[in-house]
Amino acid sequence: MSGQVMPCSAQEISSLFLFEKLSPEQMGRLCAEGQVELFEPGPVYTEGDPATCFFVMIEGTVVLSRRVGDDDVEVTRTSQPGVYAGAMQAYLGDRVPQVYNNSMRVTVPTRFFVLPTDIFADVMREWFPMAVHLLEGLFFGTKNTQATVGQRERLLALGSLSAGLTHELNNPAAAAVRATATLRERVAKMRRKLAVIAEGPFTREALAGLVEVQERTAERVAKAPVLGPLEAADREDLLTDWLEDHGIEHGWQLAPTFVQGGLDVDWLEQVAAAVDEEILAGAIGWLNYTVETELLMNEIDDSTTRISHLVDAAKQYSQLDRAPYRVVDVHELLESTLLMLSGKIGPGIHVVKEYDRTLPAVPAYPAELNQVWTNLIDNAVSAIRSAGDEGTLTVRTALDHEQVLVEFRDTGPGIPPEIKDRIFDPFFTTKPVGEGTGLGLDISWRIVVNKHHGTLRAESVPGDTRFQVLLPVTPEAPTSTEPSQQQAEEPV
């Protein structure tokens, strides 16, 4: 949008703090190559459009805003003469995209001194060569540092997740190894017991009955209920008494295995009725091996299933086998992230899940949303532990004004009010030196806001801190660039 061109007064322009140190010759050049324009209330330029002009306000009121999702969020509103905005990075040339990083409108008739981008760039390089070098170094140095430390942040998170995954995999793997070794021993004893039975004075019918009892026992073990400690102890006492009454030696050693396998006195009565009295002791010993074997195979099955589940969760977390941009259920992402971080969360922190499973799927970059969940959960865990070893982490999902809300709530000490406005700044951290890079929330902000056109906000009081992610459910074109919120150009 162009304004009404008005006469340029070098004296008036020189009163603006940006130009007050310039010489008369320099002021003459500015007035000759720039111009004063009057804008009526309305838009001046729009975020994302090619940056063609540098604006310095002479009088009026300007409002700067940033696009967040479907909303224009007001960043600055001022009537201070001399504030500037627009093509502020023109001196960098084509090394960065020359677009407006915000939108500007005026609320009253407002006069600007306007310089075309190429003139502004030339003036900067000619009049302030050392300042331009310093600004270039600061700009690219900050970007390179941010990229390097951001990569380190990702590597640290990956290392932490790898350690947690290794710990989680080690438990079921070790259990499977132990169970396999014990199973091998039990199967060897079963072979020896079978040889003893085969050499004994048992009829074909008795052996057939024993085999049938064995099969029914194995089926019963597969359906064994989980008993409480008191109920299990009572059943062990009853089984021990029954075994001793029927002349079975070491009945107190067999009873716990039978209870774990779901056997009770009624079942043993059926066994006693199915086999001859003289082979009852051998049958009971044979069934003990059968129950032990089935229980060990169940343990191996549980362990390997757990390993497979962890591997699937790792694949889901990393999204290695998925498209980078697709429609996803946020609960799947949350579950995989919580599982990957379970070792780091530890037993002292109680995790509460308040999920609304009716939520619609959202178009997203799943692997990057997992990184956001990781950063927010990691911060919550650190906050809880800073106040003690125990606390509660609540993960909640809901529909909020046609957007999917994902909330992480912790019972830590809260965010001090004096730093709340800085928590999303790059490199700002409250963690001790060496424990935090200060980019976790900055990266999360850029992923949520710039890549997903959503919102990331924080609310905090002592004992109740909430980080809320709002994601639109309407697909938008994938965004490849990730400019930081710190790159917003604002009047100063």
Secondary structure, DSSP 8 states (H G I E B T S, - for coil): ---EEE---HHHHHTSTTTTT--HHHHHHHHHHSEEEEE-SEEEE-TTSB--EEEEEEES-EEEEEEETTEEEEEEEE--TT-EEE-TTGGGGGGS--B-SSEEEESS-EEEEEEEHHHHHHHHHHH-HHHHHHHHHHHHHHHHHHHHHHHHHHHHHHHHHHHHHHHHHHHHHHHHHHHHHHHHHHHHHHHHHHHHHHHSS--HHHHHHHHHHHHHHHHHHHT-----HHHHHHHHHHHHHHHHHTT-TTHHHHHHHHHHTT--HHHHHHHHHHS-GGGHHHHHHHHHHHHHHHHHHHHHHHHHHHHHHHHHHHHHHHTTTS-SSEEE-HHHHHHHHHHHTHHHH-TTEEEEEE--TT---EEE-HHHHHHHHHHHHHHHHHHHHHT-S-EEEEEEEEEETTEEEEEEEE-SS---GGGGGGTTSTT---S-TTT--S-HHHHHHIIIIIIT--EEEEEEETTEEEEEEEEESS----------GGG-----
